[in-house]
Amino acid sequence: MTEIKEALKTLEGALKGRFFGGEVIGFVDIAASSLSIWSEVLGKIVGAKFIDSEKLPLLRSWFEEFTSIDLLKESFPPYNKLIATHKARCEDHLAAKFFPN
């Protein structure tokens, strides 16, 4: 978790305005888009908040702004479906680890 938090602080330091490239969406925003949705999904599954508004206010603001863009919202899979699918995968993985065939 310490390494993740440091990496997220570094990423937050790269914000140059509303987006990483300033006022328009650029390559880094697109690359970081998977981070935005997956940090929420994995956080929900493991009970952690990776990008919170107290510790990473700029990154949290970017996340909310970026994921509220209609065109992008349409491209993300449904949030509840992602959580259900990956929670089941985590449970299967843990079961296999503790109860191998």
Secondary structure as UniProt FT lines:
FT   HELIX           2..13
FT   TURN            20..21
FT   HELIX           27..46
FT   TURN            53..55
FT   HELIX           57..67
FT   HELIX           70..75
FT   HELIX           79..98
//
